[in-house]
Structures are given as C-alpha cells and as structure tokens.
Amino acid sequence: MAYGIEISGSGGIFGISSNTSTTQHFGIKVAPTNIAASTTIPSFDRANGDLIFARPQSTTSGTNVTNNYLGLQLSSGNYSFNVAANYFIVQITTRAIANDSGGSSLVNGTDYGFIVYNTAGTAIMDSRRFNSGLEILSVYDAGYFAGGIGGSGTWTSSNLVHQASNTSTLQAVYVCVNSSTYTINAGYFNMYYYNFSNYAVYFMSFIQGAAGFFPSTALKNSTAVIVGAYKS
C-alpha cells in the first residue's frame, strides 16, 4: 500500500484497509435483545449482508437441555430462533441505519469522526454511524468441526467452539448463526449447544436417519464458524 490507512490487530490479524475495493467495516445494527422462540426476527436483512450473532437465554446445566440448542428456523421467508434467544445484528457501513430513537444514521454526531474510504471511493468505515461494536473472539474455517447428533459423543474437543470459565462469561459469548438451520425430522445443520455444565459452546450438525433403515450422519461445518462478543 503506497498511501492510505491499514489497521491490524494482535498477531497481524486484518482489521481494515483502505487499499481494497470490497471489504467493509461491520457495526452494530441491533444491540443485544431477548426474543421468544419461533418469533420473527425484526430488522434482519440477510439479503444485504447482515450477520446475526446469538446465544440461548437458557443457562440450565446439562448435556441434553432442549433450550440450549441454538439455530435458525425459516418459515414463509421469515427467520426465527428454535429457542428463546438473545441476539444482536451487525451490518456494513454503507447500509448503516439508526440504532438510536431519533432516526439519524449519524449516532455519534455530524461534524467530527473518522472515515475510511477504499480504492473505489466507498466509505468502508465511518465512526459517526456506530456507538458500539463487535469483538471477534475466534474464527474457524469450514470443515474444522466434526459435527454430530449431540450428547457425550459430540461434546468433545473435536467440536469445541469456545471454552468459558463460568456462567456469566459464557453468556457473553455469541456465535454467528447465518448458516444455521433447525429442521424437524430432517436434522440440525451448523447448530450450537451451550453446555453450562462445563461452560463451553459446542458445534453440532447432522442429517437425521430413519430408525431401522439408516443411522443419523454427522456433518462438518459447511461454512466458517465465527465467535463474537458485543462491545459498547
């Protein structure tokens, strides 16, 4: 890069660079919010690149707690969670809308701030548009996790997404569920289990079998797994 700005994190991890034409900064569109199971998620614009991070509301200990399995449901074009969840949504800078009550997309004022433009002349970061943020804790490549149907055979190191130290630190951990799908009698795809017995998040994915005909089949994660936290 001859001129411009490039921000890197610890270990050289990519933050943002003006010497690109496609990357953008993600900021908070919807702050952490509780939602009931099977309730349409408002303001989730998946078609325009929104990412949704979530965790179950349940903190019940156990290795097979129904309300600790987390995934998205799709019905008539509307997305919802299979269990009561807490979620937040992030969006790219060029689509930033208000996350305040006044309706202004410039939530941090109009006259002062920090704007980064890319090589195409697009504003890829504008500090005036966001007053909170997303911290990426971990990213795993597609195919990293073994998958499984749940239980002791699945809650192992081959599916360990995140290890916390207690209930409160586990509740601060969110997973991106854009590619997660909960289907009845077909399987769980790219889903997660929050195990409050050992304060861990596990990946799970499988095609459901038919008793007496063929067994359920474990599936690896088909997309990257992103673990994040909300920062304000």
MOFEN-V729539 format. One record per helix or strand of 3 or more residues. SS is the DSSP state (H for helix, E for strand). FROM is the first residue (numbers start at 1). TO is the last residue. If there is no record, write none. Layout:
SS;FROM;TO  SS;FROM;TO
This chain:
E;6;8  H;10;12  E;14;17  E;26;35  H;46;48  E;51;56  H;66;68  E;72;75  E;78;81  E;85;92  H;93;95  E;115;117  E;123;126  H;127;129  E;133;140  H;157;159  E;160;163  H;167;171  E;174;176  E;181;183  E;187;195  E;200;207  E;225;231
